[in-house]
């Protein structure tokens, strides 16, 4: 998932515990997560479009490609959910974010345009 590399690296290195303040020497701060939030908010849709384009051009079997894309989007949603849950535990992080659109698009109503063709 090269399109979301920074988010995944953060989750694997800094969000390894349930408590963002568990590492007293270097706790996770708003200034550390804010660029990730802004980047994700502003680019998630375009990055998913790129993922879709990559899959379409890489797999000649359409059904196989769509299964791979669906699995990839599921993994992205799991990463996002973990990130979102972790953010709620950091003091000073805004509770509302445009990223919620991703969850609603994939898990909610199929009538939303954003990801309905992918999810």
Backbone as ProteinMPNN parsed JSONL, in Angstrom:
{"seq_chain_A": "XXXXXXXXXXXXXXXXXXXXXXXXXXXXXXXXXXXXXXXXXXXXXXXXXXXXXXXXXXXXXXXXXXXXXXXXXXXXXXXXXXXXXXXXXXXXXXXXXXXXXXXXXXXXXXXXXXXXXXX", "coords_chain_A": {"N_chain_A": [[0.841, -1.187, 0.0], [1.644, 1.37, -1.06], [0.623, 3.894, -1.506], [-0.299, 4.915, 0.852], [1.809, 5.055, 2.583], [3.093, 6.642, 4.672], [1.148, 6.759, 6.696], [0.882, 4.032, 7.348], [3.485, 3.421, 8.195], [3.596, 5.067, 10.457], [1.606, 3.836, 12.029], [2.76, 1.325, 12.457], [5.095, 1.918, 13.804], [4.777, 4.018, 15.738], [2.218, 3.841, 16.83], [1.967, 1.553, 18.372], [1.089, 0.745, 20.841], [-1.826, 0.736, 22.962], [-2.107, 3.103, 24.31], [-1.28, 6.372, 23.619], [0.471, 7.821, 25.161], [2.081, 6.079, 26.462], [4.774, 5.719, 26.043], [6.801, 7.398, 27.798], [9.109, 8.844, 27.328], [8.943, 9.719, 24.705], [6.19, 10.679, 23.856], [3.273, 10.436, 21.717], [2.271, 13.223, 19.877], [0.068, 16.012, 19.068], [1.238, 17.593, 17.088], [2.719, 15.719, 15.759], [0.87, 13.944, 14.623], [-0.881, 15.546, 13.208], [0.046, 16.372, 10.543], [-0.209, 13.891, 9.231], [-2.977, 13.44, 9.409], [-3.979, 15.63, 7.925], [-2.803, 15.172, 5.425], [-3.939, 12.675, 4.759], [-6.668, 13.386, 4.771], [-6.759, 15.179, 2.616], [-5.929, 13.725, 0.403], [-6.938, 11.092, 0.164], [-8.976, 10.166, -1.546], [-7.996, 10.573, -4.179], [-5.767, 8.925, -4.055], [-6.925, 6.428, -3.769], [-8.183, 6.254, -6.202], [-5.876, 6.081, -7.802], [-4.923, 3.617, -6.892], [-6.951, 1.985, -7.861], [-6.607, 2.374, -10.618], [-4.02, 1.288, -10.886], [-4.529, -1.413, -10.277], [-6.34, -2.14, -12.302], [-4.707, -1.894, -14.564], [-2.752, -3.749, -13.999], [-3.793, -6.318, -13.738], [-5.113, -8.696, -15.802], [-7.369, -10.212, -15.583], [-10.422, -9.177, -14.76], [-12.201, -9.733, -12.589], [-10.514, -10.938, -10.707], [-8.755, -8.811, -10.265], [-10.534, -6.947, -9.114], [-11.202, -8.308, -6.783], [-8.736, -8.245, -5.495], [-8.417, -5.471, -5.209], [-10.6, -4.937, -3.539], [-9.836, -6.364, -1.243], [-7.551, -4.911, -0.608], [-8.641, -2.383, -0.086], [-10.157, -3.051, 2.111], [-8.133, -3.649, 3.94], [-6.997, -1.089, 4.085], [-9.105, 0.297, 5.273], [-9.103, -0.959, 7.767], [-6.582, -0.122, 8.719], [-7.083, 2.656, 8.774], [-9.168, 2.759, 10.67], [-7.841, 1.875, 12.947], [-5.982, 3.977, 13.176], [-7.73, 6.15, 13.533], [-8.991, 5.435, 15.963], [-6.76, 5.506, 17.631], [-6.091, 8.226, 17.472], [-8.139, 9.407, 18.928], [-7.339, 9.132, 21.513], [-5.335, 10.903, 21.969], [-4.519, 13.826, 23.563], [-5.882, 16.969, 22.62], [-6.225, 16.539, 19.905], [-8.289, 17.245, 17.177], [-11.672, 16.17, 17.206], [-13.418, 15.815, 15.105], [-13.237, 15.01, 11.693], [-12.568, 15.095, 8.199], [-11.919, 12.618, 7.292], [-13.651, 10.728, 8.1], [-15.418, 10.302, 6.096], [-14.381, 8.233, 4.562], [-14.894, 5.871, 6.064], [-17.707, 5.981, 6.176], [-18.311, 5.85, 3.473], [-17.385, 3.325, 2.676], [-18.519, 1.538, 4.51], [-21.066, 2.358, 4.99], [-23.91, 3.711, 3.462], [-24.54, 2.622, 0.174], [-25.132, 4.421, -1.717], [-23.556, 6.651, -1.711], [-21.269, 8.566, -3.582], [-18.471, 8.637, -3.388], [-16.876, 6.194, -2.83], [-18.386, 4.131, -3.73], [-18.175, 2.532, -5.987], [-15.969, 1.046, -5.442], [-16.244, -0.255, -2.979]], "CA_chain_A": [[0.0, 0.0, 0.0], [2.578, 2.483, -1.178], [-0.091, 5.17, -1.558], [-0.559, 5.34, 2.226], [3.031, 4.623, 3.267], [3.351, 7.378, 5.918], [0.168, 6.31, 7.685], [1.217, 2.664, 7.751], [4.721, 3.487, 8.984], [3.236, 5.61, 11.762], [0.882, 2.817, 12.793], [3.651, 0.223, 12.825], [6.204, 2.345, 14.66], [4.4, 4.888, 16.854], [0.918, 3.475, 17.401], [2.065, 0.134, 18.7], [0.383, 0.445, 22.085], [-3.168, 1.319, 23.05], [-2.004, 4.418, 24.923], [-0.277, 7.182, 22.927], [1.395, 8.386, 26.131], [2.751, 4.994, 27.172], [6.204, 5.946, 25.929], [6.984, 8.677, 28.483], [10.242, 9.559, 26.748], [8.585, 10.28, 23.407], [4.76, 10.447, 23.615], [2.709, 10.91, 20.451], [1.683, 14.553, 20.061], [-0.77, 16.546, 17.989], [2.105, 18.055, 15.995], [3.193, 14.547, 15.013], [-0.207, 13.306, 13.864], [-1.621, 16.5, 12.386], [0.365, 16.253, 9.113], [-0.796, 12.643, 8.712], [-4.415, 13.658, 9.273], [-4.217, 16.561, 6.809], [-2.427, 14.487, 4.189], [-4.958, 11.677, 4.47], [-7.907, 14.095, 4.433], [-6.717, 15.851, 1.325], [-5.52, 12.89, -0.73], [-7.368, 9.695, 0.186], [-9.791, 9.82, -2.714], [-7.102, 10.488, -5.341], [-4.916, 7.749, -3.888], [-7.737, 5.239, -4.048], [-8.318, 6.239, -7.665], [-4.61, 5.549, -8.322], [-4.901, 2.183, -6.596], [-7.875, 1.374, -8.808], [-5.94, 2.401, -11.925], [-2.925, 0.316, -10.825], [-5.091, -2.771, -10.328], [-6.916, -2.351, -13.637], [-3.634, -2.076, -15.545], [-1.856, -4.843, -13.606], [-4.446, -7.626, -13.77], [-5.945, -8.856, -16.994], [-8.631, -10.78, -15.132], [-11.13, -8.11, -14.059], [-12.729, -10.197, -11.299], [-9.368, -11.108, -9.814], [-8.31, -7.462, -9.92], [-11.488, -6.338, -8.196], [-11.033, -8.986, -5.49], [-7.508, -7.707, -4.896], [-8.715, -4.101, -4.806], [-11.504, -5.01, -2.389], [-9.024, -6.772, -0.093], [-6.676, -3.786, -0.293], [-9.468, -1.35, 0.543], [-10.501, -3.552, 3.447], [-6.949, -3.434, 4.775], [-6.902, 0.349, 4.3], [-10.126, 0.654, 6.255], [-8.613, -1.424, 9.065], [-5.53, 0.819, 9.114], [-7.709, 3.926, 9.109], [-9.899, 2.597, 11.92], [-6.828, 1.843, 14.008], [-5.475, 5.336, 13.277], [-8.802, 6.971, 14.096], [-9.129, 5.07, 17.38], [-5.562, 5.982, 18.318], [-6.172, 9.685, 17.555], [-9.096, 9.785, 19.973], [-6.68, 9.044, 22.812], [-4.295, 11.92, 22.055], [-5.101, 15.116, 23.974], [-5.734, 18.094, 21.711], [-6.518, 16.202, 18.509], [-9.697, 17.519, 16.856], [-12.45, 14.933, 17.143], [-14.077, 15.677, 13.804], [-12.31, 15.036, 10.574], [-13.158, 14.697, 6.927], [-11.566, 11.247, 6.988], [-14.802, 9.891, 8.407], [-16.033, 10.003, 4.807], [-13.902, 6.929, 4.118], [-15.666, 4.832, 6.741], [-19.105, 6.046, 5.751], [-18.404, 5.44, 2.078], [-17.171, 1.887, 2.538], [-19.333, 0.726, 5.399], [-22.421, 2.874, 5.069], [-24.794, 3.693, 2.305], [-23.942, 2.379, -1.138], [-25.503, 5.494, -2.637], [-22.545, 7.704, -1.754], [-20.463, 8.484, -4.798], [-17.027, 8.598, -3.174], [-16.225, 4.891, -2.986], [-19.381, 3.092, -3.95], [-17.761, 1.588, -7.021], [-14.876, 0.24, -4.929], [-16.579, -1.026, -1.772]], "C_chain_A": [[0.883, 1.247, 0.0], [1.894, 3.837, -1.151], [-0.362, 5.74, -0.173], [0.621, 4.979, 3.13], [3.231, 5.316, 4.619], [2.4, 6.957, 7.036], [0.529, 4.93, 8.224], [2.49, 2.643, 8.59], [4.425, 4.024, 10.377], [2.559, 4.542, 12.619], [1.793, 1.691, 13.27], [4.752, 0.641, 13.795], [5.755, 3.12, 15.898], [3.099, 4.485, 17.533], [0.893, 2.006, 17.779], [1.36, -0.231, 19.992], [-0.982, 1.122, 22.057], [-3.12, 2.763, 23.54], [-0.923, 5.236, 24.242], [0.77, 7.777, 23.868], [2.18, 7.324, 26.887], [4.268, 5.11, 27.107], [6.48, 7.335, 26.502], [8.124, 9.502, 27.9], [9.858, 10.282, 25.464], [7.103, 10.03, 23.112], [4.318, 11.007, 22.267], [1.995, 12.228, 20.718], [0.833, 14.947, 18.867], [0.097, 16.969, 16.811], [2.649, 16.902, 15.168], [2.098, 13.953, 14.13], [-0.955, 14.254, 12.934], [-1.25, 16.444, 10.899], [-0.196, 14.982, 8.476], [-2.287, 12.809, 8.463], [-4.713, 14.53, 8.052], [-3.906, 15.904, 5.471], [-3.498, 13.47, 3.797], [-6.25, 12.35, 4.025], [-7.891, 14.64, 3.015], [-6.476, 14.915, 0.144], [-6.118, 11.491, -0.788], [-8.119, 9.299, -1.081], [-8.914, 9.648, -3.964], [-6.217, 9.253, -5.254], [-5.687, 6.457, -4.15], [-7.988, 5.12, -5.552], [-7.049, 5.676, -8.311], [-4.498, 4.049, -8.072], [-5.783, 1.434, -7.593], [-7.229, 1.286, -10.193], [-4.801, 1.378, -11.975], [-3.444, -1.119, -10.961], [-5.628, -3.078, -11.718], [-5.828, -2.625, -14.667], [-2.737, -3.275, -15.229], [-2.469, -6.231, -13.748], [-5.375, -7.72, -14.967], [-7.312, -9.448, -16.65], [-9.333, -9.75, -14.244], [-11.607, -8.554, -12.683], [-11.62, -10.383, -10.273], [-8.863, -9.743, -9.349], [-9.23, -6.786, -8.927], [-11.431, -6.995, -6.817], [-9.802, -8.458, -4.761], [-7.741, -6.28, -4.419], [-9.609, -4.081, -3.571], [-10.731, -5.395, -1.122], [-8.104, -5.635, 0.352], [-7.451, -2.675, 0.404], [-9.916, -1.768, 1.936], [-9.343, -3.336, 4.4], [-6.764, -1.946, 5.073], [-7.904, 0.803, 5.353], [-9.723, 0.207, 7.658], [-7.508, -0.51, 9.594], [-6.135, 2.142, 9.554], [-8.439, 3.837, 10.451], [-8.943, 2.583, 13.105], [-6.263, 3.243, 14.249], [-6.497, 6.238, 13.963], [-8.985, 6.689, 15.585], [-7.949, 5.582, 18.199], [-5.616, 7.502, 18.496], [-7.087, 10.15, 18.672], [-8.46, 9.809, 21.353], [-5.588, 10.09, 23.001], [-4.934, 13.25, 22.428], [-4.835, 16.207, 22.94], [-5.998, 17.799, 20.248], [-7.994, 16.495, 18.252], [-10.472, 16.217, 16.674], [-13.152, 14.745, 15.813], [-13.052, 15.811, 12.702], [-13.025, 14.589, 9.323], [-12.87, 13.239, 6.609], [-12.735, 10.303, 7.261], [-15.528, 9.493, 7.134], [-15.62, 8.622, 4.313], [-14.703, 5.81, 4.761], [-17.104, 4.823, 6.264], [-19.274, 5.549, 4.326], [-18.291, 3.932, 1.926], [-18.153, 1.061, 3.342], [-20.798, 1.134, 5.392], [-23.194, 2.693, 3.787], [-24.021, 3.478, 1.006], [-24.248, 3.516, -2.103], [-24.475, 6.625, -2.671], [-21.625, 7.489, -2.936], [-19.012, 8.18, -4.525], [-16.395, 7.243, -3.458], [-17.189, 3.788, -3.362], [-18.957, 2.104, -5.027], [-16.635, 0.686, -6.538], [-15.297, -0.684, -3.8], [-17.778, -1.913, -1.984]], "O_chain_A": [[0.864, 2.053, 0.93], [2.525, 4.836, -0.805], [-0.629, 6.934, -0.041], [0.438, 4.639, 4.299], [3.51, 4.647, 5.614], [2.81, 6.819, 8.188], [0.481, 4.7, 9.432], [2.564, 1.926, 9.587], [4.939, 3.504, 11.368], [2.898, 4.367, 13.79], [1.611, 1.165, 14.369], [5.283, -0.194, 14.528], [6.288, 2.908, 16.987], [2.911, 4.774, 18.715], [-0.089, 1.305, 17.532], [1.062, -1.404, 20.22], [-1.243, 1.982, 21.215], [-4.003, 3.558, 23.217], [0.245, 4.848, 24.273], [1.839, 8.192, 23.421], [2.872, 7.639, 27.855], [4.969, 4.652, 28.01], [6.404, 8.333, 25.785], [8.101, 10.731, 27.974], [10.398, 11.349, 25.17], [6.783, 9.252, 22.213], [4.924, 11.943, 21.746], [1.213, 12.343, 21.662], [0.869, 14.315, 17.811], [-0.266, 16.731, 15.658], [3.003, 17.084, 14.003], [2.371, 13.51, 13.014], [-1.593, 13.813, 11.978], [-2.148, 16.466, 10.058], [-0.609, 14.996, 7.317], [-2.805, 12.375, 7.434], [-5.588, 14.21, 7.247], [-4.652, 16.061, 4.504], [-3.912, 13.412, 2.639], [-6.859, 11.949, 3.033], [-8.891, 14.57, 2.302], [-6.784, 15.267, -0.994], [-5.822, 10.756, -1.73], [-7.909, 8.211, -1.618], [-9.078, 8.686, -4.715], [-5.947, 8.607, -6.266], [-5.135, 5.503, -4.699], [-8.003, 4.018, -6.103], [-7.129, 4.89, -9.254], [-4.034, 3.302, -8.934], [-5.403, 0.38, -8.103], [-7.297, 0.25, -10.854], [-4.631, 0.683, -12.977], [-2.86, -1.934, -11.676], [-5.392, -4.163, -12.25], [-5.993, -3.478, -15.539], [-2.032, -3.762, -16.112], [-1.743, -7.218, -13.867], [-6.302, -6.924, -15.121], [-8.294, -9.206, -17.353], [-8.899, -9.482, -13.124], [-11.435, -7.823, -11.708], [-11.777, -10.024, -9.106], [-8.577, -9.553, -8.166], [-8.767, -6.123, -7.999], [-11.593, -6.322, -5.799], [-9.832, -8.251, -3.548], [-7.301, -5.918, -3.327], [-9.39, -3.284, -2.658], [-10.949, -4.816, -0.057], [-7.905, -5.424, 1.548], [-6.969, -2.094, 1.376], [-10.038, -0.934, 2.833], [-9.536, -2.895, 5.532], [-6.411, -1.581, 6.194], [-7.575, 1.608, 6.224], [-9.975, 0.917, 8.631], [-7.497, -0.163, 10.775], [-5.751, 2.691, 10.587], [-8.336, 4.746, 11.275], [-9.204, 3.203, 14.136], [-6.083, 3.651, 15.397], [-6.156, 6.998, 14.869], [-9.121, 7.62, 16.379], [-8.123, 6.038, 19.33], [-5.232, 8.016, 19.548], [-6.833, 11.18, 19.296], [-8.989, 10.442, 22.267], [-4.978, 10.163, 24.067], [-5.792, 13.753, 21.702], [-3.716, 16.354, 22.448], [-5.996, 18.716, 19.426], [-8.857, 16.052, 19.011], [-9.976, 15.274, 16.057], [-13.453, 13.613, 15.433], [-12.126, 16.62, 12.776], [-13.97, 13.802, 9.378], [-13.519, 12.669, 5.732], [-12.793, 9.203, 6.711], [-16.185, 8.452, 7.096], [-16.426, 7.916, 3.708], [-15.146, 4.893, 4.069], [-17.658, 3.762, 5.978], [-20.269, 4.898, 4.006], [-19.017, 3.328, 1.137], [-18.575, -0.007, 2.899], [-21.669, 0.342, 5.75], [-23.129, 1.656, 3.128], [-22.974, 4.086, 0.784], [-23.682, 3.568, -3.195], [-24.517, 7.469, -3.566], [-21.251, 6.359, -3.249], [-18.363, 7.527, -5.342], [-15.461, 7.16, -4.256], [-16.826, 2.612, -3.314], [-19.352, 0.94, -4.974], [-16.366, -0.342, -7.159], [-14.763, -1.786, -3.674], [-18.19, -2.626, -1.068]]}, "name": "protein", "num_of_chains": 1, "seq": "XXXXXXXXXXXXXXXXXXXXXXXXXXXXXXXXXXXXXXXXXXXXXXXXXXXXXXXXXXXXXXXXXXXXXXXXXXXXXXXXXXXXXXXXXXXXXXXXXXXXXXXXXXXXXXXXXXXXXXX"}
